[in-house]
């Protein structure tokens, strides 16, 4: 069914079955195959789920029982999570869940999506705004529902060692509809907020504390993260200073 079509393809950890993303008719299509063929019946619309680093994403699509195949149009938040995550778990009804490593997924997914139309394939939409939000699923989970986000709260740039842009979220720009969640969905204190970075090369995440993050240019198209902070790091409890964070091969560290 999919012969001759380029896919970002991952084999499950049990060695049987696969999770893959392809571009079909200008749109991304997610599929998983290798499941038990014992459940007879006609092809039908059903849900399955992909869990990325603990976050579950439902996928509505076509189940072909005779082929042990499930397909569906992945939400933008799921694609973003697959690019930035470290491990996915595939959960289809009535079957044992199986894991898939996401190492190298960002580059493979980028190659597949080059032929897809539009740029909504890399992001989720904030429910109340209909705008593209890269960390949409994460924010919605932490807020327990609706939220708003400032235009400059998210950034992309080449922070790590590969050629694929990485993702930065300033939790200070997030406001939950449920105000009991606190400032920045609980990721902000009295002065500083958490800044979340998702790396494509290592498929990992890092959090640093600061405010007013921005990406600044470095050599060869690379970026560094600049933040403003205060306290002992700056030499005194009331002192304010800027920190430049650079890639050391595994994470960002302050430039000395």
Buried (B, 14 or more C-beta within 10 A) or exposed (E): EBEEEBBBBBBBEEEEBBBBBBBBEEBBBBBBBBBEEEEEEEEEEBBBBBBBBEBEBEBEBBBBBEBBBBBBBBBBBBBBBBBBBBBBBBBBEEBEEBBBBBEBBBBBBBEBBEEBEEEBBBBBBBBEEEEBBBBBBBBBBBBEEBBBBEEEBBBBBBBBBBEBBBBBBBBBBBBBEEEEBEBBBBBBEEEBBBBBBBBBBBBBBBEBBBBBBBBEEBEEEBBBBBBBBBBEEBEEEEEEEEBBBBBEEEBBBEEE
